[in-house]
Each structure stands twice: as structure tokens, then as C-alpha cells.
Amino acid sequence: MAENIHTQFHRFVSSDEKEALLGQKGSVLWMYGLSGSGKSTIAAAVERKLHVQGRFVVILDGDNFRNGLNSDLGFSDEDREENVRRVSEVAKMFASQGIIVIVSVITPKQALRDQAREIVGPIFKEIFIKASYETCAQRDPKGLYAKVAAGEIKQFTGKDSGFEEPPNPDLLVDTETTEIEDAATQISSLL
């Protein structure tokens, strides 16, 4: 099938030209952690901070993807891998247009984070949004941890399905000790 595909990128306005127009470099800030760790909240704060600075930013949030483009995927290992692959490819497309992309996806395994980095390339910044399972269960902003405790959800990340903490992220933000605005400042400084 690949021999029948003829990409047209060579005919389009270049990434350099688009970045010059926007006055910024395309990049991907990939934030991951347990559900309830603060990824989406921090993503919104980073977006607002960068927007005020005149930067063009797009957020790719895991729940939004699973409600649309990835609504056909479950939570098996294969489906999680495909979820990350699709999000990575979309992030790469946006970043190639000079856009700063903030990704907020659980991404529980190191192999998945490595896959995302490989797809996106050198503009990928890995940001671990850290909070313990117990803290996330106390926060429980979506009511998921209560459902897990009641046995209504299986294969929940951090409980039945593991979460691998990273050995060396580009940035670690511990939301048990870091305020949202401080986290947004730290993440923005990666640009």
C-alpha cells in the first residue's frame, strides 16, 4: 500500500516559513501521569500563560481524543499503544505547522512514551505530572476512583493496570507539592 501513497509535503509552505510567521518554534510538551494527577488542569494553565505571551497553542487531551478520534479504542495494551500512536501523529502534524502542542495523556508505560518521542522527534519534551495513587483517589475529579473501589472499572491505570514512573523525564512536576501556576511556569520554560 505504501507504494501507492505519494505525499505532497514538498509542495506546501515549509515549517520554517510557518514558524517565522508565528514567531515561535513548533514543539510538543507531552504531559503524562495518573488520572487525577493534574495533567489537564496544568495543560490549561500552560495554554493560558503562553496565549497571553502571544503564542499559538493547541491542547490534545486524552479524554477529548477518546471521545472522538480514538472512540473506537478500549484499554487493552494494544489499544493503549494505538491511542498513543494516533495522538503522537496528530501532535507531530500540528508541531510541523509551527504550533506549540500540549499533550495530556496518561501514557502509563515507558515503551509508549518512547514510541511517542520516536514519532514526534527532537521537538518532544517529556513531562511527568506526578501524584500518588492515594492522592489522585482523594482528588477523584471524575469519580473514577470511586468506581474502581466499587469494582465498576477494571484495568484502571495505577490499580489493575500498572504505571511505570520514568527514569529520566525532561521535567518532573510533583503536584502534591507544586502549585498549578508554578507548574505552568516550569513547563513554559522548556520552550
N, C-alpha and C positions, 0 to 999 in steps of 0.2 A: 504494500500500500504506500510506503514512503516514497517510492519512485514515481508515484502519480501526484505527489504534492509538490507544488512549486511556490515557495514563499516569495513574498513581494517586498520584504523589508528594505531591500536595496533601492526601491523607488520612493520610499517615504522620507519625510523630513527627519533628519538624524536626531539621535538622543542629545548630542552636544548642542544642536540648534535649539531644541526644546528646553534644555536646561538653561541655556543663555536667555531665552525668552522669559522663563520663570524666575531666573536669578537664584537657582538652587540646584543641587545635585539630587538625582533620584536615589532613594535609599529605602531599605526595608528594616524596620525596627520590629523584630519578632519577639513578642512577649508571650510567655507561657508559664503555667503553674496550675495548681489545683483549682477546681471550680470554687469560687468564693474568695480566691486569694487577692482579688482586686484588679485583675487584668483589664476588664472593660472600663472600670472607673478611672484607672490611671490612663488608659488609652484616650479617653475623652478629655482628661486634663492636659495631656501632652498635645492633643489635637488643638485644643483651645489656645494653649500657650504659643504654639507655632503659628496658628492662624493670626493671632494678634501681632506676631512678628512679620506678617505678610507672606508666610509660607503656604504653599498649596499641599494639603494633606488629605489622605483617604484612610479610613479605618476599615480593615477587613476583620470582622468579629466572627468568632466560631459559631455562635448561636444564629447569627444572620445567615451565614453560609449554610448551616444545616436546615434552615427554614426555606432555602431557595435552591441554589445550585447543587448543594450536597444533600438535598432532602431524600435522595434515594439510598443514602448510606446509613448503616447501623453503627455498632460499636465493636465489631469484631476487629481483630488485629489487621485483617486485610482492608476493612472499611476505614479504619483509622489511617492507614497508610495512604489510601486513595484520597481521603479528606485532606491530609496534609499536602499531597501532591497537587491537588487542584488549587488549594489556597496559595501554594508556592508559585504555581504558574501564573495565577492572576496577579499576585504581588509583583512578580518579575515583569509582567506586561506593563503594569502601572508605573513601576520604577523606571522602566526603559523610556517612559514618556516624560521623565523629569519630576515625577511626583514622589513625595515622601509618603511611604506606606507604613502604617502601623497595623501590625497583625496581632490579634488577641485570640489565641487558640491554645487549648490545654497542652497539646503536644507532649504526651507523657513519657515517651521513650527517647533515649539518646539517638537511636538509629533514625527516628523520624526527624529530629532536629538536624541531624547530619544530612538527611535527604533534602530538607528544605534549604539548608546552606548550599548544597551542591547545585540545586536547581537555580536558586537566586544568584549565586556568585558572590564576588567580593564586597558588594554593597549590603550584604546581610549582617545585621547586628543581633546577637542572641541575648535576650534579656530575661532572666529568671525572676519571676514575681513569686517570692517565697512566703508561704504561711503554712503552718502545720495543719494537719487534717482536723485536729481538735478546734483550732481557731476558726477554720473555714466552716466547720459544723456549727459553731456558735453563731457565726455571722449568718449563714444559710440564707442568702438574699433571694434565692429562687425556690426555697423549700425543698431542695433536692436531698439534703442530708436527712431531713425528717422522713422522706420517702424511703431512703436507704435503710434507716433504722427500723422502719415498719416493714421492711422486706419487699417493698414495691418496686425497687430498682435493683437490677443485677448488673454485674460488670462495671461498677462505678469506680472511676479513677481514684486511687488512693485507698480504696477499701478492698473490693474483689479483684480489681484490675490495678496493677502496680503503677507507680510513678517513680521514674528514675531521676534523682537530683543530678544536675550537671556537674562535671568535674571542673569546667573552666569557661563559664559564660562570659560574654563581653561585659555584662553588668549584672549584678545580683541586687535586687531590691527586696528587702525584708519588710513586708507590710505590717508585721507585728510591732516594728519599732520605727517605721518611716511614715511620715505624713504624706498625703496624696500630692500636695504641691511640691514637697521636697523630691518625691519620686519623679514627678514630671520634669523638674529642673535637671535631675541627674540623667534622665533618659534623653532629654533635649540636647544635653551637652555631648552626646555621642555623635551628633551631626557636625 
